[in-house]
Amino acid sequence: MKFVSVTPQHPFEFYKNELISNEFLKRNYLKALSDGKIRQKFPNYEARCGNIAHIVNFYALIRILKPKIVVETGTANGSMTSWVLAALEKNGIGKLISIDIPPVDGKLTMGFSVGKGDIGLLIPHEYHHRWHYISGDANLKA
C-alpha cells in the first residue's frame, strides 16, 4: 500500500520515522517485552511502529493540530496512549486524559488482562507529566 503526504511539508514517512526513532518509546517497549509484561506481535520495534498506518496517522494528526487536550477511553497497557503522548511531547503542548477500567480477559472485548499496576506500562516516565489517568467506566454518567 502506498501512502501520500500527510501534509505538503511532511510526508507519511516523516511521522513514521519520528516514531521509529523515539528512544523513550523504544526503550519502554523493549523493557516491557523483556520483563514478559507484553507479547511481541511484530518482529521488531521498527515494524511495530511502521506497519500500523493508523498509528502513524493518529500521531501525525496530533502533531499537526497541536491540541491542548486529548481524551481517550481504553488505556490497557498504554500502547496507543504512549504514541499520543509522544506526539504531545514533541509538540511541547497538550495533555492526555485516559479513562479506563482495567482490562480483564474475556470481559467486554478484551483478549488479555492488565493488572492495576500495569495500566499504562508502555508509557515512558518522561511523558507522565502530560498524562492523567482516571480509573472508571467512561460509559457512566456523572
C-alpha positions, -999 to +999 in steps of 0.1 A: +000+000+000+014+034-009+007+064+013+005+100+001+017+131+020+000+138+053+008+175+047+027+192+019+056+198+042+058+163+058+050+130+041+037+099+059+073+086+062+084+117+082+060+109+110+067+072+108+104+079+112+097+102+142+080+073+159+106+047+150+135+069+162+118+078+195+142+063+221+118+067+250+091+047+233+116+021+221+133+017+255+100+013+273+086-012+248+117-034+248+118-034+287+082-045+289+089-072+263+119-085+282+100-084+315+073-106+299+047-079+305+036-078+269+037-102+239+055-094+207+032-092+177+059-078+153+094-090+145+110-058+160+102-023+173+105-007+139+079-030+124+056-023+154+057+015+147+060+014+109+035-012+098+004+002+115-008+031+093-035+042+117-009+047+145+012+070+123-019+088+111-031+095+147+004+106+156+006+129+126-029+143+133-019+153+168+015+167+156-003+189+130-033+200+151-014+206+183-044+200+206-043+212+242-065+183+255-070+148+241-093+123+258-092+086+252-112+057+265-094+024+270-058+025+280-048-011+289-010-013+288-007+021+271+004+013+236-017+039+218-015+061+248+022+062+246+021+072+209-004+100+216+018+113+245+049+111+222+031+135+198+020+158+225+056+159+239+071+165+205+046+195+202+056+208+236+020+213+244-011+193+255-024+168+280-040+134+276-068+123+298-073+085+297-104+068+312-104+031+316-114+001+337-086-024+340-090-049+311-100-085+320-095-113+296-129-125+283-148-094+295-162-069+271-139-071+240-106-079+258-085-108+249-060-102+277-059-089+313-039-060+326-033-057+363-040-024+380-002-018+385+004-024+348-021+001+334-001+023+310+031+004+315+042+013+279+042+050+287+077+063+292+082+081+325+093+112+305+057+116+293+038+111+326+036+149+331+013+151+301-010+122+312-039+120+336-054+085+342-089+081+355-099+046+366-135+041+359-161+033+333-164+060+307-200+050+300-212+060+334-229+094+336-219+117+364 
